[in-house]
Amino acid sequence: MKLNCDLGESFGAWTMGLDNEVMPHIDQANIACGFHAGDPLVMQNTLALAKKFQVSVGAHPSYPDLVGFGRRSMACSSEEIIALIHYQVAALDGMASAQGLSLDYVKPHGALYNDMMKEPKVFEAILTALTQYPRKLALMLQATADIGKYKDQANKFGLVIYSEAFADRCYDDEGRLLARSQSGAVLNKEAMLAQVKQLSEQGTVTTISGKVLKLSVDSLCVHGDNIAGVQAISEIKALLS
């Protein structure tokens, strides 16, 4: 199981995350493309950091929502979603090429990610965008109990799916993340490490109701926006090794 992390989310004079400290511990970097965070210099520096530590690079596109950090849904048409995916992916892809790097996958951010998992039209628009892109890119999405239907649809488009679980989030009985507004949605360190161990050894998570749910997971999403988080990533990596 690989580790992935959302990085490159600083913007101008505003700093978000501890990218320098996180990058040595992960396998996949989901790099913001400027619509929810990130700017050309931040993107360039994050790519250079990924290259230094030989970390696989993925584009992390979002709705055009800098003020809301991409966490607000927008009523975009399929054509708009396809265009905004192409715009952001192409920007990061071009900057990666300038450093001798190649993008491996796309992981939508925030509300776009959530809408992709809930709305068939949004998911289809994202699949179409990746199919139309000049070269093959995988799509990273959430490992759920019904992930088979997402993989079946992606196969029809000739696309590869990377399924991810979340180290620090509690799950409902359908294998979806418990809403942050609900108590217990974000796990403390002890519970997080226990969940990672369970995923690694048994391929399961225990849901908020106590149900043991089987998940097929390729990559584990971790967060490193504070020192405690970075230290936890190191411990998670040790558990998976």
C-alpha positions as CSV (number, residue, x, y, z in Angstrom):
1,M,0.0,0.0,0.0
2,K,1.4,3.4,-1.0
3,L,1.2,6.7,0.8
4,N,-0.2,9.8,-0.9
5,C,-0.5,13.4,0.3
6,D,-2.0,16.7,-0.9
7,L,0.9,19.1,-1.4
8,G,1.7,22.4,-3.1
9,E,-1.2,24.1,-1.5
10,S,0.6,27.3,-0.6
11,F,-0.3,30.5,-2.5
12,G,1.8,33.7,-2.8
13,A,2.8,34.8,0.7
14,W,0.4,32.3,2.3
15,T,1.9,29.0,3.4
16,M,0.0,25.8,3.8
17,G,1.4,22.4,4.9
18,L,4.9,21.2,5.6
19,D,5.8,19.9,2.2
20,N,9.6,19.7,2.8
21,E,9.1,17.5,5.8
22,V,6.4,15.3,4.3
23,M,7.8,14.5,0.9
24,P,10.6,12.1,2.1
25,H,8.0,9.8,3.6
26,I,5.4,9.4,0.8
27,D,5.1,7.7,-2.5
28,Q,2.6,9.9,-4.4
29,A,2.3,13.7,-4.3
30,N,-1.1,15.2,-5.2
31,I,-0.1,18.7,-6.4
32,A,-2.5,21.6,-6.4
33,C,-2.9,23.2,-9.9
34,G,-3.8,26.8,-9.0
35,F,-7.6,26.6,-8.8
36,H,-8.0,26.0,-5.0
37,A,-4.4,26.6,-4.0
38,G,-0.9,26.7,-5.5
39,D,0.7,29.2,-7.9
40,P,3.3,28.7,-10.7
41,L,6.3,29.1,-8.3
42,V,4.7,26.8,-5.7
43,M,4.0,24.2,-8.3
44,Q,7.5,24.4,-9.7
45,N,9.1,24.0,-6.2
46,T,6.8,21.2,-5.3
47,L,7.6,19.3,-8.5
48,A,11.3,19.8,-7.8
49,L,10.9,18.4,-4.3
50,A,9.1,15.4,-5.7
51,K,11.9,14.8,-8.2
52,K,14.5,15.0,-5.4
53,F,12.8,12.3,-3.4
54,Q,11.6,10.2,-6.4
55,V,8.0,10.6,-5.6
56,S,5.3,9.9,-8.2
57,V,3.4,13.0,-9.2
58,G,-0.3,13.5,-9.6
59,A,-2.5,16.5,-10.5
60,H,-4.9,17.7,-7.8
61,P,-7.4,19.8,-9.8
62,S,-10.5,21.5,-8.2
63,Y,-13.4,23.7,-8.9
64,P,-12.2,27.3,-9.5
65,D,-12.6,28.3,-5.8
66,L,-9.5,30.0,-4.3
67,V,-11.5,31.7,-1.6
68,G,-13.2,28.5,-0.4
69,F,-10.1,26.3,-0.9
70,G,-12.1,24.2,-3.4
71,R,-14.4,22.9,-0.7
72,R,-17.6,24.4,-2.2
73,S,-19.6,22.6,-4.9
74,M,-20.2,24.5,-8.1
75,A,-23.0,23.9,-10.7
76,C,-20.6,23.3,-13.6
77,S,-21.8,21.7,-16.8
78,S,-20.0,18.6,-18.1
79,E,-18.2,20.7,-20.7
80,E,-17.0,23.1,-18.0
81,I,-15.7,20.2,-15.9
82,I,-13.8,18.7,-18.8
83,A,-12.3,22.1,-19.6
84,L,-11.2,22.9,-16.0
85,I,-9.7,19.4,-15.7
86,H,-7.7,19.8,-19.0
87,Y,-6.6,23.3,-18.0
88,Q,-5.2,22.4,-14.6
89,V,-3.7,19.0,-15.6
90,A,-2.1,20.5,-18.7
91,A,-0.5,23.3,-16.5
92,L,1.0,20.9,-14.1
93,D,1.9,18.4,-16.8
94,G,3.8,21.1,-18.7
95,M,5.7,22.3,-15.7
96,A,6.5,18.7,-14.8
97,S,7.9,18.1,-18.3
98,A,10.2,21.1,-17.9
99,Q,11.8,19.2,-15.0
100,G,12.0,15.9,-16.8
101,L,9.0,14.5,-14.8
102,S,5.8,12.9,-16.0
103,L,2.4,12.9,-14.4
104,D,1.1,9.5,-13.4
105,Y,-2.5,10.2,-12.2
106,V,-5.2,12.7,-11.4
107,K,-6.9,13.1,-8.0
108,P,-9.6,15.7,-7.9
109,H,-9.7,17.9,-4.8
110,G,-12.3,18.8,-2.2
111,A,-15.8,19.4,-3.5
112,L,-15.0,18.1,-7.0
113,Y,-13.7,14.8,-5.4
114,N,-16.9,14.5,-3.3
115,D,-19.2,15.3,-6.2
116,M,-17.3,12.8,-8.4
117,M,-18.2,10.1,-5.8
118,K,-21.8,11.1,-5.5
119,E,-22.9,12.4,-9.0
120,P,-22.6,10.1,-12.0
121,K,-22.6,13.0,-14.4
122,V,-19.6,14.6,-12.6
123,F,-17.7,11.2,-12.6
124,E,-18.4,10.7,-16.3
125,A,-17.2,14.2,-17.1
126,I,-13.9,13.5,-15.3
127,L,-13.5,10.2,-17.1
128,T,-14.2,11.9,-20.4
129,A,-11.6,14.6,-19.6
130,L,-9.0,12.0,-18.9
131,T,-9.9,9.9,-21.9
132,Q,-9.5,13.0,-24.1
133,Y,-6.2,14.0,-22.6
134,P,-3.2,13.3,-25.0
135,R,-1.7,10.5,-22.9
136,K,-2.8,8.0,-20.3
137,L,-3.4,9.1,-16.7
138,A,-4.9,7.0,-13.9
139,L,-7.7,8.4,-11.7
140,M,-7.5,8.3,-7.9
141,L,-10.7,8.0,-6.1
142,Q,-12.1,6.7,-2.8
143,A,-12.1,3.0,-2.0
144,T,-15.8,2.3,-1.1
145,A,-17.8,-0.8,-0.6
146,D,-19.2,-0.3,-4.1
147,I,-16.0,0.6,-5.9
148,G,-16.6,-2.1,-8.4
149,K,-19.1,0.1,-10.2
150,Y,-16.6,2.9,-10.5
151,K,-14.0,0.5,-11.9
152,D,-16.4,-1.0,-14.4
153,Q,-17.3,2.4,-15.8
154,A,-13.6,3.5,-15.9
155,N,-12.8,0.3,-17.8
156,K,-15.3,1.3,-20.4
157,F,-13.2,4.5,-20.9
158,G,-9.9,2.5,-20.9
159,L,-8.8,4.1,-17.6
160,V,-7.0,2.7,-14.6
161,I,-8.3,3.4,-11.1
162,Y,-6.1,4.0,-8.0
163,S,-8.3,3.4,-4.9
164,E,-7.5,5.3,-1.8
165,A,-8.4,5.0,1.9
166,F,-7.9,7.8,4.5
167,A,-5.7,7.2,7.5
168,D,-7.3,9.7,9.8
169,R,-11.0,9.6,8.9
170,C,-13.9,7.5,10.2
171,Y,-16.1,5.5,7.8
172,D,-19.8,5.0,7.5
173,D,-21.3,1.5,6.7
174,E,-21.1,2.2,2.9
175,G,-17.4,2.8,3.1
176,R,-17.7,6.5,2.7
177,L,-16.1,9.1,4.9
178,L,-18.2,10.3,7.8
179,A,-19.1,13.9,7.4
180,R,-16.8,16.2,9.4
181,S,-19.8,17.8,11.0
182,Q,-20.4,14.5,12.8
183,S,-18.8,13.5,16.0
184,G,-15.8,11.1,15.6
185,A,-15.3,12.0,11.9
186,V,-11.6,12.7,12.4
187,L,-9.6,10.1,14.2
188,N,-7.1,10.9,16.9
189,K,-3.6,9.5,16.5
190,E,-4.1,6.3,18.4
191,A,-7.3,5.5,16.5
192,M,-5.6,6.5,13.2
193,L,-2.6,4.1,13.7
194,A,-5.0,1.3,14.7
195,Q,-7.0,1.9,11.5
196,V,-3.9,1.8,9.4
197,K,-2.7,-1.4,11.0
198,Q,-6.1,-3.0,10.4
199,L,-6.1,-1.9,6.8
200,S,-2.5,-3.2,6.3
201,E,-3.0,-6.5,8.0
202,Q,-6.7,-7.4,7.3
203,G,-7.7,-5.1,4.4
204,T,-10.7,-3.8,6.5
205,V,-11.9,-0.8,8.4
206,T,-14.3,-0.7,11.4
207,T,-17.1,1.7,10.6
208,I,-18.7,4.2,13.0
209,S,-21.4,1.6,13.9
210,G,-18.8,-1.2,14.6
211,K,-19.3,-3.0,11.3
212,V,-16.1,-4.5,9.8
213,L,-15.9,-3.5,6.1
214,K,-13.6,-4.9,3.4
215,L,-11.9,-2.3,1.3
216,S,-9.7,-2.7,-1.7
217,V,-7.0,-0.1,-1.3
218,D,-4.0,0.9,-3.5
219,S,-2.9,4.0,-1.6
220,L,-3.4,5.6,1.8
221,C,-4.0,9.4,2.1
222,V,-2.1,11.0,4.9
223,H,-2.0,14.7,6.0
224,G,1.1,16.7,7.0
225,D,0.0,20.2,7.8
226,N,1.6,20.1,11.3
227,I,4.5,18.6,13.0
228,A,2.4,16.0,14.8
229,G,1.0,15.0,11.4
230,V,4.4,14.6,9.9
231,Q,5.5,12.4,12.8
232,A,2.4,10.3,12.3
233,I,3.2,9.8,8.7
234,S,6.6,8.4,9.7
235,E,4.9,6.0,12.1
236,I,2.3,5.0,9.4
237,K,5.1,4.2,7.0
238,A,6.8,2.0,9.5
239,L,3.5,0.1,10.0
240,L,3.2,-0.5,6.3
241,S,6.8,-1.6,5.7
